[in-house]
């Protein structure tokens, strides 16, 4: 019985719709409606002062970071843009 349902073309359409809807919900922006206005979260890296002054625990070890300013590579280097937040 289950094998017959899985082989049905209507099941394929329904299953594809459910998977597509699930993937689309994962890719949508993180926005909520508060007080009639739409509020979206946009994450950002911490401020340099915060990075210098705090100790971070990752797993069983603690780290203190020392950020450095450097020139961006002209070619070939991978540059990661920081995230930014609006609260």
PDB file as gemmi writes it, atoms N, CA and C in Angstrom:
CRYST1    1.000    1.000    1.000  90.00  90.00  90.00 P 1                      
ATOM      1  N   UNK A   1       0.813  -1.188   0.000  1.00  0.00           N  
ATOM      2  CA  UNK A   1       0.000   0.000   0.000  1.00  0.00           C  
ATOM      3  C   UNK A   1       0.863   1.261   0.000  1.00  0.00           C  
ATOM      4  N   UNK A   2       1.861   1.325   0.874  1.00  0.00           N  
ATOM      5  CA  UNK A   2       2.744   2.484   0.926  1.00  0.00           C  
ATOM      6  C   UNK A   2       3.531   2.614  -0.371  1.00  0.00           C  
ATOM      7  N   UNK A   3       3.931   1.490  -0.937  1.00  0.00           N  
ATOM      8  CA  UNK A   3       4.673   1.515  -2.202  1.00  0.00           C  
ATOM      9  C   UNK A   3       3.811   2.090  -3.319  1.00  0.00           C  
ATOM     10  N   UNK A   4       2.522   1.804  -3.311  1.00  0.00           N  
ATOM     11  CA  UNK A   4       1.619   2.353  -4.326  1.00  0.00           C  
ATOM     12  C   UNK A   4       1.476   3.866  -4.179  1.00  0.00           C  
ATOM     13  N   UNK A   5       1.405   4.342  -2.941  1.00  0.00           N  
ATOM     14  CA  UNK A   5       1.281   5.785  -2.700  1.00  0.00           C  
ATOM     15  C   UNK A   5       2.536   6.509  -3.162  1.00  0.00           C  
ATOM     16  N   UNK A   6       3.699   5.956  -2.864  1.00  0.00           N  
ATOM     17  CA  UNK A   6       4.969   6.585  -3.235  1.00  0.00           C  
ATOM     18  C   UNK A   6       5.139   6.636  -4.748  1.00  0.00           C  
ATOM     19  N   UNK A   7       4.604   5.675  -5.464  1.00  0.00           N  
ATOM     20  CA  UNK A   7       4.731   5.636  -6.925  1.00  0.00           C  
ATOM     21  C   UNK A   7       3.712   6.529  -7.633  1.00  0.00           C  
ATOM     22  N   UNK A   8       2.727   7.033  -6.923  1.00  0.00           N  
ATOM     23  CA  UNK A   8       1.675   7.862  -7.518  1.00  0.00           C  
ATOM     24  C   UNK A   8       2.237   9.232  -7.923  1.00  0.00           C  
ATOM     25  N   UNK A   9       1.987   9.708  -9.153  1.00  0.00           N  
ATOM     26  CA  UNK A   9       2.473  11.024  -9.595  1.00  0.00           C  
ATOM     27  C   UNK A   9       1.954  12.173  -8.727  1.00  0.00           C  
ATOM     28  N   UNK A  10       0.769  12.050  -8.170  1.00  0.00           N  
ATOM     29  CA  UNK A  10       0.241  13.100  -7.290  1.00  0.00           C  
ATOM     30  C   UNK A  10       1.071  13.201  -6.013  1.00  0.00           C  
ATOM     31  N   UNK A  11       1.553  12.071  -5.520  1.00  0.00           N  
ATOM     32  CA  UNK A  11       2.418  12.081  -4.342  1.00  0.00           C  
ATOM     33  C   UNK A  11       3.717  12.818  -4.651  1.00  0.00           C  
ATOM     34  N   UNK A  12       4.269  12.612  -5.852  1.00  0.00           N  
ATOM     35  CA  UNK A  12       5.508  13.297  -6.241  1.00  0.00           C  
ATOM     36  C   UNK A  12       5.313  14.806  -6.221  1.00  0.00           C  
ATOM     37  N   UNK A  13       4.185  15.273  -6.731  1.00  0.00           N  
ATOM     38  CA  UNK A  13       3.904  16.710  -6.745  1.00  0.00           C  
ATOM     39  C   UNK A  13       3.771  17.234  -5.317  1.00  0.00           C  
ATOM     40  N   UNK A  14       3.012  16.545  -4.491  1.00  0.00           N  
ATOM     41  CA  UNK A  14       2.823  16.967  -3.102  1.00  0.00           C  
ATOM     42  C   UNK A  14       4.142  16.948  -2.336  1.00  0.00           C  
ATOM     43  N   UNK A  15       4.921  15.900  -2.502  1.00  0.00           N  
ATOM     44  CA  UNK A  15       6.207  15.793  -1.813  1.00  0.00           C  
ATOM     45  C   UNK A  15       7.158  16.904  -2.264  1.00  0.00           C  
ATOM     46  N   UNK A  16       7.195  17.190  -3.562  1.00  0.00           N  
ATOM     47  CA  UNK A  16       8.045  18.266  -4.079  1.00  0.00           C  
ATOM     48  C   UNK A  16       7.616  19.615  -3.513  1.00  0.00           C  
ATOM     49  N   UNK A  17       6.318  19.835  -3.409  1.00  0.00           N  
ATOM     50  CA  UNK A  17       5.809  21.081  -2.839  1.00  0.00           C  
ATOM     51  C   UNK A  17       6.239  21.226  -1.384  1.00  0.00           C  
ATOM     52  N   UNK A  18       6.117  20.171  -0.613  1.00  0.00           N  
ATOM     53  CA  UNK A  18       6.488  20.219   0.806  1.00  0.00           C  
ATOM     54  C   UNK A  18       7.982  20.488   0.964  1.00  0.00           C  
ATOM     55  N   UNK A  19       8.812  19.808   0.198  1.00  0.00           N  
ATOM     56  CA  UNK A  19      10.266  20.029   0.264  1.00  0.00           C  
ATOM     57  C   UNK A  19      10.606  21.452  -0.185  1.00  0.00           C  
ATOM     58  N   UNK A  20      10.002  21.911  -1.270  1.00  0.00           N  
ATOM     59  CA  UNK A  20      10.251  23.271  -1.759  1.00  0.00           C  
ATOM     60  C   UNK A  20       9.834  24.324  -0.753  1.00  0.00           C  
ATOM     61  N   UNK A  21       8.697  24.136  -0.129  1.00  0.00           N  
ATOM     62  CA  UNK A  21       8.226  25.079   0.882  1.00  0.00           C  
ATOM     63  C   UNK A  21       9.177  25.101   2.076  1.00  0.00           C  
ATOM     64  N   UNK A  22       9.663  23.941   2.487  1.00  0.00           N  
ATOM     65  CA  UNK A  22      10.608  23.868   3.598  1.00  0.00           C  
ATOM     66  C   UNK A  22      11.917  24.569   3.281  1.00  0.00           C  
ATOM     67  N   UNK A  23      12.441  24.363   2.079  1.00  0.00           N  
ATOM     68  CA  UNK A  23      13.686  25.033   1.682  1.00  0.00           C  
ATOM     69  C   UNK A  23      13.491  26.539   1.570  1.00  0.00           C  
ATOM     70  N   UNK A  24      12.360  26.965   1.039  1.00  0.00           N  
ATOM     71  CA  UNK A  24      12.088  28.398   0.913  1.00  0.00           C  
ATOM     72  C   UNK A  24      11.979  29.059   2.283  1.00  0.00           C  
ATOM     73  N   UNK A  25      11.412  28.358   3.249  1.00  0.00           N  
ATOM     74  CA  UNK A  25      11.292  28.936   4.587  1.00  0.00           C  
ATOM     75  C   UNK A  25      12.654  29.067   5.261  1.00  0.00           C  
ATOM     76  N   UNK A  26      13.609  28.227   4.909  1.00  0.00           N  
ATOM     77  CA  UNK A  26      14.961  28.346   5.461  1.00  0.00           C  
ATOM     78  C   UNK A  26      15.708  29.534   4.875  1.00  0.00           C  
ATOM     79  N   UNK A  27      15.395  29.915   3.648  1.00  0.00           N  
ATOM     80  CA  UNK A  27      16.128  30.968   2.946  1.00  0.00           C  
ATOM     81  C   UNK A  27      15.523  32.353   3.127  1.00  0.00           C  
ATOM     82  N   UNK A  28      14.400  32.463   3.797  1.00  0.00           N  
ATOM     83  CA  UNK A  28      13.757  33.767   3.927  1.00  0.00           C  
ATOM     84  C   UNK A  28      14.479  34.611   4.975  1.00  0.00           C  
ATOM     85  N   UNK A  29      14.377  35.936   4.895  1.00  0.00           N  
ATOM     86  CA  UNK A  29      15.018  36.786   5.899  1.00  0.00           C  
ATOM     87  C   UNK A  29      14.350  36.627   7.260  1.00  0.00           C  
ATOM     88  N   UNK A  30      15.100  36.888   8.296  1.00  0.00           N  
ATOM     89  CA  UNK A  30      14.582  36.762   9.653  1.00  0.00           C  
ATOM     90  C   UNK A  30      13.913  38.069  10.054  1.00  0.00           C  
ATOM     91  N   UNK A  31      12.652  38.232   9.703  1.00  0.00           N  
ATOM     92  CA  UNK A  31      11.912  39.455   9.987  1.00  0.00           C  
ATOM     93  C   UNK A  31      10.692  39.129  10.839  1.00  0.00           C  
ATOM     94  N   UNK A  32      10.344  40.063  11.723  1.00  0.00           N  
ATOM     95  CA  UNK A  32       9.144  39.917  12.536  1.00  0.00           C  
ATOM     96  C   UNK A  32       8.365  41.222  12.496  1.00  0.00           C  
ATOM     97  N   UNK A  33       7.082  41.133  12.706  1.00  0.00           N  
ATOM     98  CA  UNK A  33       6.232  42.313  12.738  1.00  0.00           C  
ATOM     99  C   UNK A  33       6.040  42.722  14.191  1.00  0.00           C  
ATOM    100  N   UNK A  34       6.515  43.935  14.533  1.00  0.00           N  
ATOM    101  CA  UNK A  34       6.383  44.430  15.900  1.00  0.00           C  
ATOM    102  C   UNK A  34       5.760  45.814  15.856  1.00  0.00           C  
ATOM    103  N   UNK A  35       4.608  45.957  16.467  1.00  0.00           N  
ATOM    104  CA  UNK A  35       3.951  47.255  16.524  1.00  0.00           C  
ATOM    105  C   UNK A  35       3.536  47.774  15.161  1.00  0.00           C  
ATOM    106  N   UNK A  36       3.215  46.892  14.246  1.00  0.00           N  
ATOM    107  CA  UNK A  36       2.778  47.312  12.921  1.00  0.00           C  
ATOM    108  C   UNK A  36       3.905  47.570  11.938  1.00  0.00           C  
ATOM    109  N   UNK A  37       5.159  47.527  12.386  1.00  0.00           N  
ATOM    110  CA  UNK A  37       6.282  47.732  11.463  1.00  0.00           C  
ATOM    111  C   UNK A  37       7.110  46.454  11.378  1.00  0.00           C  
ATOM    112  N   UNK A  38       7.754  46.269  10.259  1.00  0.00           N  
ATOM    113  CA  UNK A  38       8.544  45.068  10.014  1.00  0.00           C  
ATOM    114  C   UNK A  38       9.964  45.280  10.528  1.00  0.00           C  
ATOM    115  N   UNK A  39      10.410  44.424  11.451  1.00  0.00           N  
ATOM    116  CA  UNK A  39      11.748  44.500  12.025  1.00  0.00           C  
ATOM    117  C   UNK A  39      12.559  43.309  11.535  1.00  0.00           C  
ATOM    118  N   UNK A  40      13.684  43.570  10.875  1.00  0.00           N  
ATOM    119  CA  UNK A  40      14.539  42.496  10.367  1.00  0.00           C  
ATOM    120  C   UNK A  40      15.856  42.473  11.134  1.00  0.00           C  
ATOM    121  N   UNK A  41      16.355  41.283  11.408  1.00  0.00           N  
ATOM    122  CA  UNK A  41      17.657  41.128  12.063  1.00  0.00           C  
ATOM    123  C   UNK A  41      18.729  40.956  11.014  1.00  0.00           C  
ATOM    124  N   UNK A  42      19.818  41.640  11.224  1.00  0.00           N  
ATOM    125  CA  UNK A  42      20.964  41.557  10.339  1.00  0.00           C  
ATOM    126  C   UNK A  42      22.181  41.458  11.251  1.00  0.00           C  
ATOM    127  N   UNK A  43      22.873  40.348  11.238  1.00  0.00           N  
ATOM    128  CA  UNK A  43      23.946  40.088  12.193  1.00  0.00           C  
ATOM    129  C   UNK A  43      25.259  40.728  11.761  1.00  0.00           C  
ATOM    130  N   UNK A  44      26.066  41.137  12.736  1.00  0.00           N  
ATOM    131  CA  UNK A  44      27.346  41.762  12.434  1.00  0.00           C  
ATOM    132  C   UNK A  44      28.430  41.259  13.376  1.00  0.00           C  
ATOM    133  N   UNK A  45      29.651  41.432  12.935  1.00  0.00           N  
ATOM    134  CA  UNK A  45      30.795  41.058  13.764  1.00  0.00           C  
ATOM    135  C   UNK A  45      30.886  42.018  14.948  1.00  0.00           C  
ATOM    136  N   UNK A  46      31.456  41.574  16.066  1.00  0.00           N  
ATOM    137  CA  UNK A  46      31.588  42.467  17.213  1.00  0.00           C  
ATOM    138  C   UNK A  46      32.555  43.611  16.928  1.00  0.00           C  
ATOM    139  N   UNK A  47      32.426  44.684  17.685  1.00  0.00           N  
ATOM    140  CA  UNK A  47      33.301  45.842  17.571  1.00  0.00           C  
ATOM    141  C   UNK A  47      34.735  45.443  17.924  1.00  0.00           C  
ATOM    142  N   UNK A  48      35.724  46.099  17.312  1.00  0.00           N  
ATOM    143  CA  UNK A  48      37.138  45.769  17.563  1.00  0.00           C  
ATOM    144  C   UNK A  48      37.495  45.897  19.042  1.00  0.00           C  
ATOM    145  N   UNK A  49      36.946  46.903  19.722  1.00  0.00           N  
ATOM    146  CA  UNK A  49      37.234  47.088  21.144  1.00  0.00           C  
ATOM    147  C   UNK A  49      36.743  45.881  21.946  1.00  0.00           C  
ATOM    148  N   UNK A  50      35.574  45.391  21.597  1.00  0.00           N  
ATOM    149  CA  UNK A  50      35.020  44.224  22.283  1.00  0.00           C  
ATOM    150  C   UNK A  50      35.886  42.988  22.044  1.00  0.00           C  
ATOM    151  N   UNK A  51      36.402  42.832  20.829  1.00  0.00           N  
ATOM    152  CA  UNK A  51      37.259  41.683  20.514  1.00  0.00           C  
ATOM    153  C   UNK A  51      38.540  41.732  21.334  1.00  0.00           C  
ATOM    154  N   UNK A  52      39.142  42.923  21.449  1.00  0.00           N  
ATOM    155  CA  UNK A  52      40.404  43.066  22.183  1.00  0.00           C  
ATOM    156  C   UNK A  52      40.236  42.833  23.691  1.00  0.00           C  
ATOM    157  N   UNK A  53      39.109  43.271  24.255  1.00  0.00           N  
ATOM    158  CA  UNK A  53      38.945  43.276  25.711  1.00  0.00           C  
ATOM    159  C   UNK A  53      38.400  41.979  26.304  1.00  0.00           C  
ATOM    160  N   UNK A  54      37.830  41.105  25.497  1.00  0.00           N  
ATOM    161  CA  UNK A  54      37.180  39.923  26.042  1.00  0.00           C  
ATOM    162  C   UNK A  54      37.964  38.647  25.750  1.00  0.00           C  
ATOM    163  N   UNK A  55      37.743  37.661  26.591  1.00  0.00           N  
ATOM    164  CA  UNK A  55      38.289  36.322  26.397  1.00  0.00           C  
ATOM    165  C   UNK A  55      37.124  35.437  25.971  1.00  0.00           C  
ATOM    166  N   UNK A  56      37.327  34.646  24.917  1.00  0.00           N  
ATOM    167  CA  UNK A  56      36.267  33.815  24.353  1.00  0.00           C  
ATOM    168  C   UNK A  56      36.551  32.348  24.636  1.00  0.00           C  
ATOM    169  N   UNK A  57      35.530  31.631  25.115  1.00  0.00           N  
ATOM    170  CA  UNK A  57      35.651  30.196  25.342  1.00  0.00           C  
ATOM    171  C   UNK A  57      35.067  29.480  24.131  1.00  0.00           C  
ATOM    172  N   UNK A  58      35.889  28.661  23.495  1.00  0.00           N  
ATOM    173  CA  UNK A  58      35.460  27.846  22.361  1.00  0.00           C  
ATOM    174  C   UNK A  58      35.817  26.408  22.710  1.00  0.00           C  
ATOM    175  N   UNK A  59      34.800  25.615  22.982  1.00  0.00           N  
ATOM    176  CA  UNK A  59      35.050  24.249  23.426  1.00  0.00           C  
ATOM    177  C   UNK A  59      35.648  24.272  24.820  1.00  0.00           C  
ATOM    178  N   UNK A  60      36.763  23.590  24.999  1.00  0.00           N  
ATOM    179  CA  UNK A  60      37.428  23.515  26.300  1.00  0.00           C  
ATOM    180  C   UNK A  60      38.552  24.529  26.446  1.00  0.00           C  
ATOM    181  N   UNK A  61      38.803  25.354  25.418  1.00  0.00           N  
ATOM    182  CA  UNK A  61      39.911  26.306  25.461  1.00  0.00           C  
ATOM    183  C   UNK A  61      39.389  27.733  25.448  1.00  0.00           C  
ATOM    184  N   UNK A  62      40.186  28.656  25.991  1.00  0.00           N  
ATOM    185  CA  UNK A  62      39.862  30.081  25.980  1.00  0.00           C  
ATOM    186  C   UNK A  62      40.843  30.803  25.069  1.00  0.00           C  
ATOM    187  N   UNK A  63      40.331  31.827  24.364  1.00  0.00           N  
ATOM    188  CA  UNK A  63      41.137  32.567  23.401  1.00  0.00           C  
ATOM    189  C   UNK A  63      40.976  34.059  23.634  1.00  0.00           C  
ATOM    190  N   UNK A  64      42.067  34.791  23.451  1.00  0.00           N  
ATOM    191  CA  UNK A  64      42.039  36.247  23.445  1.00  0.00           C  
ATOM    192  C   UNK A  64      42.554  36.664  22.080  1.00  0.00           C  
ATOM    193  N   UNK A  65      41.726  37.380  21.339  1.00  0.00           N  
ATOM    194  CA  UNK A  65      42.056  37.739  19.964  1.00  0.00           C  
ATOM    195  C   UNK A  65      42.742  39.095  19.906  1.00  0.00           C  
ATOM    196  N   UNK A  66      43.652  39.236  18.962  1.00  0.00           N  
ATOM    197  CA  UNK A  66      44.361  40.482  18.718  1.00  0.00           C  
ATOM    198  C   UNK A  66      44.179  40.840  17.241  1.00  0.00           C  
ATOM    199  N   UNK A  67      43.145  41.620  16.904  1.00  0.00           N  
ATOM    200  CA  UNK A  67      42.898  41.942  15.494  1.00  0.00           C  
ATOM    201  C   UNK A  67      43.995  42.831  14.922  1.00  0.00           C  
ATOM    202  N   UNK A  68      44.308  42.622  13.660  1.00  0.00           N  
ATOM    203  CA  UNK A  68      45.330  43.408  12.969  1.00  0.00           C  
ATOM    204  C   UNK A  68      44.744  44.005  11.697  1.00  0.00           C  
ATOM    205  N   UNK A  69      45.117  45.246  11.393  1.00  0.00           N  
ATOM    206  CA  UNK A  69      44.719  45.872  10.141  1.00  0.00           C  
ATOM    207  C   UNK A  69      45.769  45.542   9.101  1.00  0.00           C  
ATOM    208  N   UNK A  70      45.324  45.178   7.901  1.00  0.00           N  
ATOM    209  CA  UNK A  70      46.259  44.856   6.825  1.00  0.00           C  
ATOM    210  C   UNK A  70      45.652  45.266   5.494  1.00  0.00           C  
ATOM    211  N   UNK A  71      46.503  45.379   4.481  1.00  0.00           N  
ATOM    212  CA  UNK A  71      46.034  45.705   3.138  1.00  0.00           C  
ATOM    213  C   UNK A  71      45.311  44.504   2.551  1.00  0.00           C  
ATOM    214  N   UNK A  72      44.273  44.791   1.766  1.00  0.00           N  
ATOM    215  CA  UNK A  72      43.538  43.720   1.099  1.00  0.00           C  
ATOM    216  C   UNK A  72      44.378  43.179  -0.049  1.00  0.00           C  
ATOM    217  N   UNK A  73      44.339  41.861  -0.281  1.00  0.00           N  
ATOM    218  CA  UNK A  73      45.099  41.298  -1.398  1.00  0.00           C  
ATOM    219  C   UNK A  73      44.532  41.787  -2.732  1.00  0.00           C  
ATOM    220  N   UNK A  74      45.427  42.097  -3.672  1.00  0.00           N  
ATOM    221  CA  UNK A  74      44.997  42.594  -4.984  1.00  0.00           C  
ATOM    222  C   UNK A  74      44.272  41.505  -5.759  1.00  0.00           C  
ATOM    223  N   UNK A  75      44.810  40.287  -5.750  1.00  0.00           N  
ATOM    224  CA  UNK A  75      44.170  39.180  -6.467  1.00  0.00           C  
ATOM    225  C   UNK A  75      44.371  37.890  -5.697  1.00  0.00           C  
ATOM    226  N   UNK A  76      43.492  36.959  -5.930  1.00  0.00           N  
ATOM    227  CA  UNK A  76      43.673  35.609  -5.419  1.00  0.00           C  
ATOM    228  C   UNK A  76      43.299  35.370  -3.977  1.00  0.00           C  
ATOM    229  N   UNK A  77      43.214  36.399  -3.162  1.00  0.00           N  
ATOM    230  CA  UNK A  77      42.891  36.181  -1.761  1.00  0.00           C  
ATOM    231  C   UNK A  77      41.395  36.168  -1.528  1.00  0.00           C  
ATOM    232  N   UNK A  78      40.985  35.405  -0.549  1.00  0.00           N  
ATOM    233  CA  UNK A  78      39.568  35.362  -0.194  1.00  0.00           C  
ATOM    234  C   UNK A  78      39.320  36.376   0.911  1.00  0.00           C  
ATOM    235  N   UNK A  79      38.409  37.317   0.669  1.00  0.00           N  
ATOM    236  CA  UNK A  79      38.071  38.344   1.646  1.00  0.00           C  
ATOM    237  C   UNK A  79      36.671  38.050   2.161  1.00  0.00           C  
ATOM    238  N   UNK A  80      36.526  37.976   3.460  1.00  0.00           N  
ATOM    239  CA  UNK A  80      35.231  37.728   4.077  1.00  0.00           C  
ATOM    240  C   UNK A  80      34.729  39.041   4.652  1.00  0.00           C  
ATOM    241  N   UNK A  81      33.594  39.511   4.147  1.00  0.00           N  
ATOM    242  CA  UNK A  81      32.994  40.740   4.647  1.00  0.00           C  
ATOM    243  C   UNK A  81      32.316  40.446   5.979  1.00  0.00           C  
ATOM    244  N   UNK A  82      32.444  41.346   6.961  1.00  0.00           N  
ATOM    245  CA  UNK A  82      31.764  41.110   8.232  1.00  0.00           C  
ATOM    246  C   UNK A  82      30.264  41.319   8.079  1.00  0.00           C  
ATOM    247  N   UNK A  83      29.514  40.662   8.931  1.00  0.00           N  
ATOM    248  CA  UNK A  83      28.076  40.880   8.978  1.00  0.00           C  
ATOM    249  C   UNK A  83      27.822  42.187   9.713  1.00  0.00           C  
ATOM    250  N   UNK A  84      26.669  42.786   9.535  1.00  0.00           N  
ATOM    251  CA  UNK A  84      26.329  43.991  10.274  1.00  0.00           C  
ATOM    252  C   UNK A  84      24.910  43.872  10.807  1.00  0.00           C  
ATOM    253  N   UNK A  85      24.659  44.517  11.959  1.00  0.00           N  
ATOM    254  CA  UNK A  85      23.361  44.371  12.617  1.00  0.00           C  
ATOM    255  C   UNK A  85      22.681  45.714  12.777  1.00  0.00           C  
ATOM    256  N   UNK A  86      21.382  45.685  12.692  1.00  0.00           N  
ATOM    257  CA  UNK A  86      20.556  46.856  12.957  1.00  0.00           C  
ATOM    258  C   UNK A  86      19.534  46.451  14.001  1.00  0.00           C  
ATOM    259  N   UNK A  87      19.600  47.032  15.165  1.00  0.00           N  
ATOM    260  CA  UNK A  87      18.623  46.704  16.223  1.00  0.00           C  
ATOM    261  C   UNK A  87      17.646  47.829  16.381  1.00  0.00           C  
TER     262      UNK A  87                                                      
END                                                                             
